[in-house]
């Protein structure tokens, strides 16, 4: 069965510093991988995805993520954090080899400190 | 693209009552998902459809929960004999498949069971 894990409940980063939000996954075949963001009292918004091709994918608001097949990871990164990046971030996976559903991690709360 | 619509936005009900939620997906999307989210947690998979076919229902879901997508367009989620533990945000999302695959979420239905 597929699974996705976000090992950190919360990440604190000073404004202007680089940030990383971790995600690891487990699938039997090939994955589609996604990152979503949720601001307070708002719906889930798509940030970026990995389907195939380049391991480094770029998304909205200056975020990027690197697909690492050997480490089964898809960490979210940004070179310089903004206070406005403070939100809940969710990683999601779908095992396309089994044409499975999309499932989400439990989320990581990102705090950017001024 | 008018987005994913959910109705109602809020529902307050008494324990033991039945409730039904509606989701109107983006018209060209063949996949429709239902998730449940509690405060600060990740979306929990409930069920999903491809066109009118229900592909999977979460094994964690009691028989009180049922969903339909009768014509492959809108979907309904019904909860019978509601319990206080059913209180949550119920999210609907739709997607196409392949290279353009990504979930578009509705604003959700917030259920409060008194």
Contacts between the chains, C-beta under 8 A, distances in Angstrom:
chain1	res1	chain2	res2	distance
A	6	B	42	7.9
A	32	B	101	6.4
A	34	B	102	6.5
A	34	B	103	7.3
A	36	B	103	7.7
A	43	B	91	7.9
A	43	B	105	5.0
A	43	B	106	7.1
A	43	B	107	5.3
A	43	B	108	6.6
A	44	B	43	7.1
A	44	B	91	7.3
A	44	B	93	7.8
A	44	B	103	7.7
A	44	B	105	4.5
A	45	B	105	7.9
A	46	B	102	5.1
A	46	B	103	7.1
A	46	B	104	7.5
A	49	B	101	7.5
A	49	B	102	5.7
A	51	B	99	6.0
A	51	B	101	7.0
A	88	B	40	7.1
A	90	B	42	5.4
A	90	B	43	7.1
A	92	B	103	7.7
A	94	B	101	7.9
A	101	B	33	7.1
A	101	B	45	6.0
A	101	B	48	5.2
A	101	B	55	7.1
A	101	B	56	6.0
A	102	B	33	6.7
A	102	B	45	7.8
A	102	B	95	7.7
A	102	B	103	6.2
A	103	B	45	5.3
A	104	B	35	7.4
A	104	B	42	4.3
A	104	B	43	4.6
A	104	B	44	7.8
A	104	B	45	7.6
A	105	B	42	5.4
A	106	B	41	6.0
A	106	B	42	4.4
A	107	B	40	7.1
A	107	B	41	6.6
A	107	B	42	4.6
A	109	B	40	7.3
